[in-house]
Amino acid sequence: MTNYTRHPSSFKDPSGFVFESEGTLYRQVNQYYAAQYRQLIDSGLYKQLVSQGQLIAHEELAENITNSPDWYTTLRPEPVHTISYPYEWCFEQLQDAALLTLSVLKAALQHSMVLKDATPYNIQFHKGRPVFIDTLSFDTYNAKQPWIAYRQFCQCFLFPLYLEHYLKTDIQKILSTYIDGIPVDIIAKLLPLKSRLSLGVWLHVYLQHSTSTSARAHNGNNKNAAFSKKKLLDVISHLTSIITSFPANKTYKTTWSNYYEDTILSKEYLKAKEVIIREMSGQTTARTVLDLGANDGYFSKLFASRQLTVIATDADSRCISRLYNEVKKDKIENIQPLILDIANPSPAIGFNNRERAAFHDRIKTDLVAALALVHHLVIGKNISIPVLAEYFNDIAPELIIEFVPKEDEKVQQMLKSRPDTFPDYTIEVFEKMFNQYFNVISKKQVPGTHRVLYYMKRR
C-alpha cells in the first residue's frame, strides 16, 4: 500500500478527505459522495466554475492510492502555493471571499446544486485572487429546504465584516478565537446601537438572533417551511448587495498605514535602498520570499518584478488592504498579502492543535526579507538580538536584513518615549549574533544614513 498522510484539518466530511503522498496533495472522493460528484462534473458546473477561475482545477485519477474500501475516485488539485486563514486576511480579502462564496452558490443553483457549507476555509488566495478549493462542498439542491449553510455564512463572513465596518477596528484576532464563526448572540451584543438603522443588520443579525432564541425555547422542534429557489436567490442577492456596499476606502488610519507618506526618512533614502536591494536580490537563486514588515509592499513589488513568489506580511491591516487592492487592480499574480504580527504569529489551533497549522509551519520560503524591522522588534517589542538571530535562523535559508542603529532619527524617536535599556543594541552585537548562524555575502550602508543592509546565507 502507498504511504500517505491524511491532512489534519480534513476529518469532518464523510464525502472524502485530503491527503498527501510522496510530496503531492490529493483529495479522495468517497462512495458516499459519488452521486453528487458526478452531478458536479456531468452538469457542467465544474467546467463553468473552473473556466471562470472560481474553483480550483483538478485531474481525476482512477487510482485508489489509500487502498480504502470507501474510495470512489482520486483528485489531484492544482497546487496552491500559500495556505492562509481568514484571521490573516484584511477586510477586503474576507469581503472578496464572501462574494466568491455567494457567486459559486448562485452558479450551483443554476445546475440544481447548492453549497452544503460556507466556511472561509473553503477558499484560498491563488495567483492574486480568491478561489474555491473544496470540490466536495456541493450537494444536490432540495427546494423544500432553506440554505443549510446560511447561518455559517453569516457567522464566518457577514458578522466579522459588520463588526469591522461599525467598530472601525481590526477583528482578525477575534476570528482566530471563533474559528467556526462569531455566534449570533455575541455579534448582537457587540454591534453598536447605530447598526440597528441598517435593514441588513436587522434581518441577518437581530432577526436571526431572536429566531434562534425562540427555537431554543421550543427545544429546536420548529419545522422549516418550504423555501423556494426564488427565495434563496433573493437572499443571495441581498447578501451580495450588503457585502458589496461596504465602503472601499476606510476612514480610520493605523500606525503604519501612511508610513511612506509621513514617516519615511526621505525619497532619496528609499531610492538608494532600492538600488541595494535590487543588487542583493540579483545575487540570490531564491524563487520564494517572505517579506516581513512589508508595509504597503514597496519592496514586495520589487521582489515580484524579479519573478519571485512573494508572501508580503505586516501587522497593520490597512497596509495589507492597500497592497491587496493594488495586487487585485494590477492583476499581480505572485504577491500574497497577509496580516502577521511577528511577535505573535498565528499559532496552531483547532482540534488537537493540528486542524489549523501555525504560520511558520505553512509558510516556507527560500529567502526572508526584514527591512527596517529589527529596531521595532528589539526596542518596540523587547525581543533581544540573540533571540532574533535564532528566529531568523529557523525561518530563513537566505536573509536580506537591515540594521538601523541608535544614531538613526527613527530609533531616537522611539527612545524618547521609553528608557534606553538596550545597551546591546549595537551593530557589533548584531553582527556577532547573526554570524553564529549566517555567512554575510554582502554588506552595504545606505548612502546618507547610518543604516546597513546585509545579504546572508544560513551556515
C-alpha positions in Angstrom: 0.0 0.0 0.0 1.3 3.5 -0.9 2.3 5.5 2.2 0.1 8.6 2.7 -0.7 11.2 5.4 -4.2 12.4 5.9 -4.4 16.2 6.3 -5.1 17.0 9.9 -7.9 19.5 9.0 -9.7 17.1 6.7 -11.7 14.9 9.1 -15.2 16.2 9.3 -16.8 15.3 6.0 -17.8 11.7 5.1 -17.7 12.7 1.4 -13.9 12.4 1.3 -10.7 13.8 2.6 -7.4 15.5 1.6 -4.1 13.6 1.9 -0.5 13.8 0.9 1.5 11.1 -0.7 5.1 11.3 -1.9 5.0 15.1 -1.7 1.8 15.5 -3.7 -1.6 16.7 -2.3 -4.7 14.7 -3.3 -8.4 14.6 -2.5 -10.2 11.3 -2.1 -13.8 11.2 -3.1 -15.7 8.5 -1.1 -18.6 6.4 -2.4 -20.8 8.4 0.0 -20.4 11.4 -2.3 -20.3 9.6 -5.7 -23.7 10.8 -6.9 -23.1 14.5 -6.0 -19.6 14.4 -7.5 -21.0 13.0 -10.8 -23.6 15.7 -10.8 -21.0 18.4 -10.3 -19.0 17.1 -13.3 -21.7 16.0 -15.6 -24.0 19.1 -15.1 -21.2 21.4 -16.4 -21.0 23.2 -13.1 -17.3 22.2 -12.5 -16.3 23.2 -16.0 -18.1 26.6 -15.7 -16.6 27.4 -12.3 -13.0 26.4 -13.3 -13.2 28.4 -16.6 -14.2 31.5 -14.6 -11.3 31.0 -12.2 -13.7 30.4 -9.3 -13.0 26.8 -8.5 -9.6 25.1 -8.3 -9.0 22.7 -11.2 -8.2 19.1 -10.7 -7.1 16.0 -12.5 -9.1 12.8 -11.9 -7.1 9.6 -11.2 -8.6 6.1 -11.4 -6.2 5.0 -8.6 -7.1 4.1 -5.0 -3.9 5.5 -3.5 -5.1 5.0 0.1 -6.4 1.5 -0.7 -9.7 2.5 1.1 -12.9 0.4 0.7 -14.8 3.7 0.7 -12.9 5.0 -2.3 -14.8 6.3 -5.4 -12.1 8.4 -7.2 -9.0 10.4 -6.5 -8.4 14.0 -7.4 -5.1 15.8 -7.9 -5.9 19.5 -7.5 -3.8 22.3 -9.0 -1.3 23.2 -6.3 -1.9 26.3 -4.2 1.4 27.9 -3.2 0.4 29.6 0.0 -2.2 28.4 2.5 -3.6 31.2 4.6 -6.5 31.5 7.0 -9.2 34.2 7.4 -7.6 35.6 10.6 -4.6 36.5 8.4 -6.8 38.4 5.8 -7.6 42.0 5.6 -11.2 43.3 5.4 -11.2 43.3 1.6 -9.9 39.8 1.3 -12.6 38.5 3.6 -15.1 40.6 1.6 -14.0 39.1 -1.7 -14.0 35.6 -0.2 -17.6 36.2 0.9 -18.6 37.4 -2.6 -17.0 34.5 -4.2 -18.9 32.1 -2.0 -22.2 33.7 -3.0 -21.3 33.7 -6.6 -20.4 30.0 -6.5 -23.7 29.3 -4.7 -25.6 31.1 -7.4 -23.9 29.2 -10.2 -24.6 26.0 -8.3 -28.3 26.7 -8.2 -28.3 27.1 -12.0 -27.2 23.4 -12.1 -29.6 22.2 -9.4 -26.9 22.1 -6.8 -26.2 24.1 -3.6 -23.3 24.6 -1.2 -23.7 22.5 1.9 -21.2 24.6 3.9 -20.0 28.2 3.7 -16.8 28.5 5.6 -13.9 30.8 4.5 -11.6 27.8 4.9 -13.1 26.6 1.6 -11.2 29.5 -0.1 -7.6 30.3 -0.7 -5.9 33.2 -2.4 -4.2 31.9 -5.6 -2.5 33.9 -8.2 -3.7 37.2 -6.7 -7.4 36.2 -6.4 -9.7 34.1 -4.2 -10.5 30.6 -5.4 -12.9 28.0 -4.0 -10.9 24.8 -3.2 -13.4 22.4 -1.6 -14.7 20.3 -4.5 -16.8 18.2 -2.1 -18.9 21.2 -0.8 -21.5 20.8 -3.5 -24.8 19.0 -2.8 -28.0 18.3 -4.8 -30.4 21.2 -4.3 -33.6 20.4 -2.4 -36.3 23.0 -3.0 -38.1 22.0 0.3 -35.2 23.1 2.4 -33.7 26.6 3.2 -30.0 27.0 2.6 -28.4 24.9 5.3 -25.2 26.9 5.3 -26.9 30.3 5.7 -26.1 30.6 9.5 -22.5 29.5 8.9 -22.1 32.1 6.1 -23.3 34.9 8.4 -21.1 33.8 11.3 -17.9 33.4 9.2 -18.3 36.2 6.7 -21.1 38.7 7.3 -20.7 39.2 11.0 -17.0 39.8 11.0 -17.4 42.3 8.1 -20.2 44.1 10.0 -18.1 44.2 13.2 -15.0 45.8 11.5 -17.3 48.1 9.5 -19.1 49.5 12.5 -16.3 49.4 15.1 -13.6 50.8 12.8 -11.0 48.4 14.2 -9.3 45.2 13.3 -11.1 42.0 14.1 -8.6 39.4 12.9 -7.7 38.1 16.4 -11.4 37.5 17.1 -11.5 35.2 14.0 -8.7 33.2 15.4 -10.7 32.6 18.6 -14.0 31.9 16.8 -12.6 29.7 14.1 -16.1 28.4 13.2 -17.5 31.9 13.0 -18.8 34.5 15.5 -22.0 33.3 17.1 -25.1 35.5 16.5 -25.7 36.1 20.2 -22.1 37.5 20.5 -22.4 39.8 17.5 -25.8 41.1 18.6 -24.2 42.3 21.8 -21.0 43.7 20.1 -22.6 45.8 17.4 -23.3 49.5 18.3 -26.8 50.9 18.5 -26.4 52.8 15.3 -26.2 49.5 13.4 -29.9 49.0 14.1 -30.6 51.6 11.5 -29.5 49.1 8.9 -32.1 46.8 7.4 -29.4 44.2 6.7 -28.4 44.1 10.3 -32.0 43.8 11.4 -32.6 40.9 9.1 -29.4 38.9 9.3 -28.4 39.7 12.9 -31.2 40.7 15.2 -34.0 38.7 13.5 -31.7 35.7 13.3 -30.8 36.2 17.0 -34.5 36.3 18.1 -35.4 33.4 15.8 -32.6 31.2 17.3 -33.5 32.2 20.8 -37.1 31.2 20.1 -36.0 27.9 18.6 -34.0 27.1 21.7 -37.0 27.9 23.8 -39.0 25.3 21.8 -36.2 22.8 22.0 -35.5 23.3 18.3 -38.6 21.5 17.2 -39.9 24.1 14.8 -40.3 22.9 11.3 -38.9 24.8 8.3 -41.4 26.0 5.8 -40.9 25.4 2.1 -38.1 27.6 0.8 -38.3 28.2 -3.0 -35.3 28.8 -5.3 -36.5 32.3 -5.8 -36.4 33.0 -2.1 -32.9 31.7 -2.0 -31.8 33.8 -5.0 -33.3 36.8 -3.2 -31.3 36.0 -0.1 -28.1 35.7 -2.2 -28.9 39.0 -4.0 -29.4 40.8 -0.7 -26.3 39.4 1.0 -24.3 40.3 -2.2 -25.7 43.8 -2.1 -24.8 44.3 1.6 -21.2 43.0 1.2 -20.6 44.9 -2.0 -21.8 48.2 -0.5 -19.2 48.3 2.3 -17.1 51.5 1.7 -14.0 50.8 -0.3 -11.9 53.5 1.5 -11.5 53.1 5.2 -11.6 56.5 7.0 -9.5 55.4 10.0 -5.7 55.5 10.0 -3.5 52.9 11.7 0.1 53.1 12.9 1.8 52.4 9.7 -0.8 52.9 7.0 0.8 56.3 6.0 4.4 55.2 6.5 5.8 56.1 3.1 3.9 59.4 3.1 4.6 60.7 6.6 7.3 58.8 8.3 9.8 57.6 5.8 13.2 59.3 6.1 13.3 60.7 2.5 12.7 59.7 -1.1 16.5 59.7 -1.6 16.8 57.1 1.2 14.1 54.9 -0.4 15.7 55.1 -3.9 19.2 54.4 -2.5 17.9 51.4 -0.6 16.1 50.2 -3.6 19.3 50.1 -5.6 21.0 48.0 -2.9 18.0 45.6 -2.6 17.9 45.1 -6.4 21.6 44.3 -6.3 21.3 41.8 -3.4 18.2 40.1 -4.8 20.1 39.7 -8.1 22.6 37.6 -6.2 20.1 35.0 -5.0 18.7 32.0 -6.7 15.7 32.0 -4.4 12.2 31.6 -6.0 10.1 32.5 -3.0 10.4 35.3 -0.5 8.7 36.2 2.8 8.7 39.9 3.2 8.3 40.6 7.0 7.0 44.1 7.9 6.3 44.8 4.2 4.1 47.9 5.0 2.2 48.5 1.7 4.5 46.3 -0.3 7.1 48.8 -1.8 9.9 46.2 -1.7 7.5 43.2 -2.2 6.7 44.6 -5.6 10.4 44.9 -6.3 10.9 41.2 -5.5 7.8 40.3 -7.5 9.2 42.2 -10.5 12.2 39.8 -10.4 9.8 36.9 -10.8 9.9 35.7 -7.2 6.7 34.5 -5.5 6.2 36.9 -2.5 4.3 36.5 0.7 4.1 40.1 2.0 3.2 40.4 5.6 2.5 43.3 8.0 0.8 43.6 11.4 -1.1 46.7 10.1 -4.3 45.6 8.4 -4.7 48.9 6.5 -1.2 48.4 4.9 -2.2 44.9 3.8 -5.5 46.2 2.5 -3.7 48.8 0.4 -1.4 46.2 -1.0 -4.2 43.7 -1.7 -6.2 46.3 -3.5 -3.2 47.1 -5.7 -2.5 43.4 -6.3 -6.1 43.0 -7.4 -6.2 46.1 -9.5 -3.0 45.4 -11.4 -3.6 41.6 -11.5 -0.3 40.8 -9.8 -0.2 37.0 -9.5 2.9 36.5 -7.5 2.2 38.6 -4.3 0.2 37.2 -1.5 -0.6 39.9 1.2 -1.2 38.6 4.7 -1.6 40.1 8.2 1.1 38.9 10.5 2.3 40.1 13.9 5.8 38.8 14.1 5.8 39.0 17.9 2.6 36.9 18.0 2.2 34.9 14.7 -0.7 32.7 14.0 -0.4 29.6 16.2 -1.5 26.0 15.6 -5.2 25.9 16.7 -8.3 23.8 16.2 -8.9 20.2 17.2 -5.8 18.7 18.8 -4.0 21.9 17.9 -3.5 20.4 14.4 -6.5 21.4 12.5 -5.1 24.9 11.5 -1.3 24.9 11.3 0.9 27.6 12.7 2.0 30.3 10.3 5.7 29.3 10.0 4.7 25.6 9.6 2.7 26.6 6.5 4.9 29.3 5.1 8.4 28.1 4.0 10.4 30.3 1.6 13.9 30.4 0.2 14.5 34.0 1.2 13.3 36.2 4.0 13.4 40.0 3.9 13.4 42.0 7.1 13.8 45.7 6.1 13.7 48.5 8.7 12.3 45.9 11.1 14.9 44.9 13.7 14.7 48.1 15.7 10.9 47.8 16.0 11.3 44.2 17.3 14.2 44.9 19.7 13.1 48.3 21.1 9.4 48.1 20.4 8.8 44.5 21.4 11.7 43.8 23.8 13.0 40.9 21.6 16.7 40.7 22.1 19.2 40.4 19.2 20.3 36.9 20.1 16.7 35.7 20.2 16.0 37.4 16.8 19.1 35.8 15.3 17.9 32.3 16.4 14.4 33.1 15.0 15.7 34.1 11.6 17.9 31.0 11.5 14.8 28.9 11.9 12.9 30.5 9.0 15.5 31.9 6.6 17.7 29.8 4.3 18.7 33.2 2.9 18.2 36.6 4.5 18.2 40.3 3.4 18.1 42.3 6.6 18.5 45.9 7.6 20.1 47.2 10.8 19.0 50.6 12.0 21.4 51.8 14.7 20.7 54.1 17.7 22.1 57.1 15.9 19.2 56.9 13.5 16.5 59.5 13.7 13.6 57.0 13.9 15.3 55.0 16.7 15.9 58.2 18.6 12.2 59.0 18.3 11.3 55.6 19.7 13.7 56.0 22.7 12.1 59.4 23.6 9.0 57.5 24.9 10.9 54.9 27.0 14.1 54.4 28.9 17.1 53.1 26.9 17.5 49.7 28.4 19.2 48.3 25.3 23.0 48.5 25.8 23.5 45.5 23.5 21.6 47.2 20.6 24.7 47.8 18.5 25.9 46.8 15.1 28.8 44.9 16.6 26.4 42.7 18.7 24.1 42.4 15.7 26.9 41.0 13.5 28.3 38.8 16.2 24.9 37.1 16.9 23.9 36.7 13.3 27.3 35.4 12.3 26.6 32.4 14.5 24.0 31.3 12.1 24.7 33.1 8.8 27.5 33.9 6.4 27.4 37.5 5.3 27.6 37.6 1.5 27.1 41.3 1.0 27.0 44.3 3.3 26.1 47.8 2.2 25.5 51.1 4.0 22.5 53.1 2.7 24.1 56.4 1.4 23.2 59.4 3.6 22.2 57.3 6.6 23.7 55.1 9.3 21.5 52.2 8.2 23.2 49.0 6.9 21.8 46.3 4.7 23.0 42.7 4.7 22.5 39.7 2.4 23.2 36.5 4.3 23.0 32.8 3.8 22.4 30.2 6.5 25.6 28.3 7.5 
